[in-house]
Amino acid sequence: MIGNKNAPIIENLFGSKARLKILKILAINEEMSISSIISKTRLNHSNVIKHLDVLKKFNLVQEKNFGRIRIFRYKIENIQARSFKNFIKIWEGFC
């Protein structure tokens, strides 16, 4: 479990508005560079990195490095990631 050891997993994952913003943008776009994520979310670099690390630990996001370029990929093959994308599709009509 990540974060508060007594909180259920879902509260740790969805307990941050910034993290949800990042997860939603990645679910819609599938792959993005760190600078694109920062630009779309309007969050600062260190916050984006912190939240992406949490999302990687939950196995929802994969990081790929091409030299100095960091690309983050939404792991649609993960059933929880697929479920979240379906949730967005139902509630907001995206994807």
Secondary structure, DSSP 4 states (H G I P E B T S, - for coil): --SSTTS-HHHHHHS-HHHHHHHHHHHHHSEEEHHHHHHHHT--HHHHHHHHHHHHHTTSEEEEEETTEEEEEE-TTSHHHHHHHHHHHHHH---
